[in-house]
Amino acid sequence: MQTTLWSQCSATNGAMMREETQCGDEPGLSLRGHGWRFAVGILLIIGGYAAWPFIPAAFQADLQPAAKSVLTGLLGATPFLTKVMAVALMGRPAYELFKRNVWNYVRVRIARS
């Protein structure tokens, strides 16, 4: 019988693991099982910031003041809302992995300059 990561985790912990990625050196820091959800979540996070350049256009549009307020507020909150949707879609472990990798990249770039 072939030993898999799942069976090793189950045997060593003595209980069924909820996720396969929870057994290892860094729990929950693997992309295994996230697939397309991870990619769509990243697109949501990055794409959310694409709404900000449209705020001046919405402000200058020929709309009633109340509609302008709602539209600019919605465009301003889009990055936050898309992050919430991305975490819901990706799952917390995949979002933490993404966040850790981005901050590591930024730290390396700052250290080199």
C-alpha positions in Angstrom: 0.0 0.0 0.0 1.3 3.4 -1.0 1.7 5.9 1.8 0.3 9.3 1.1 0.6 12.6 2.9 -3.0 12.1 4.0 -2.4 8.7 5.6 0.8 9.9 7.3 -1.1 12.8 8.8 -3.9 10.7 10.0 -1.6 8.1 11.5 0.6 10.6 13.3 -2.2 12.7 14.6 -4.5 9.9 15.5 -7.5 11.7 14.1 -8.9 12.6 10.7 -7.5 15.8 9.5 -9.9 18.4 8.1 -7.5 19.5 5.3 -4.6 17.7 3.8 -2.5 20.8 4.0 -2.7 21.0 7.7 0.0 18.4 8.2 3.5 19.5 7.4 6.1 22.0 8.4 4.0 25.0 7.7 0.3 24.2 8.1 -2.1 25.6 5.6 0.6 27.0 3.4 0.1 24.9 0.3 -1.9 25.6 -2.9 -3.0 22.0 -3.1 -6.7 21.8 -3.5 -7.3 25.5 -4.2 -6.8 25.5 -8.0 -9.1 27.9 -9.9 -10.4 29.5 -6.7 -7.0 30.8 -5.9 -6.6 32.4 -9.3 -10.0 34.0 -9.3 -9.4 35.3 -5.8 -6.1 36.9 -6.9 -7.9 38.5 -9.9 -10.6 39.9 -7.5 -8.0 41.4 -5.2 -6.0 43.0 -8.0 -9.1 43.9 -10.0 -10.7 45.7 -7.1 -8.2 48.5 -7.4 -9.1 49.1 -11.0 -12.3 50.9 -9.8 -10.4 53.8 -8.2 -9.5 55.6 -11.4 -13.2 55.8 -12.2 -14.0 57.9 -9.1 -13.2 61.3 -10.8 -15.3 60.3 -13.8 -18.2 59.3 -11.6 -17.8 62.6 -9.7 -17.9 64.7 -12.9 -20.8 62.7 -14.4 -24.1 64.4 -15.1 -26.0 62.7 -12.2 -27.9 63.9 -9.2 -25.7 64.5 -6.1 -27.2 61.6 -4.3 -26.4 59.2 -7.1 -22.9 60.6 -7.4 -22.3 60.0 -3.7 -23.5 56.4 -3.9 -21.5 55.7 -7.0 -18.3 57.2 -5.7 -18.7 55.5 -2.3 -19.2 52.2 -4.1 -16.2 52.7 -6.3 -14.1 53.7 -3.2 -15.2 50.6 -1.3 -14.6 48.2 -4.2 -11.1 47.0 -3.1 -12.4 46.1 0.4 -15.5 44.4 -1.0 -13.5 42.4 -3.5 -11.0 41.3 -0.8 -13.9 40.0 1.3 -15.2 38.1 -1.7 -11.7 36.7 -2.5 -11.3 35.4 1.0 -14.7 33.8 0.9 -13.9 32.2 -2.4 -10.2 31.2 -1.8 -10.5 30.3 1.8 -8.4 31.7 4.6 -5.3 29.5 4.2 -4.9 30.4 0.5 -5.4 34.2 1.3 -2.8 34.0 4.1 -0.4 32.2 1.7 -0.9 35.0 -0.9 -0.5 37.7 1.7 2.7 36.2 3.1 4.3 35.8 -0.4 3.5 39.4 -1.3 5.0 40.8 1.9 8.1 38.6 1.5 8.5 39.9 -2.0 8.2 43.5 -0.8 10.7 42.9 2.0 13.3 41.5 -0.4 12.8 44.4 -2.8 13.2 46.9 0.0 16.3 45.1 1.3 18.0 45.1 -2.1 17.5 48.9 -2.6 
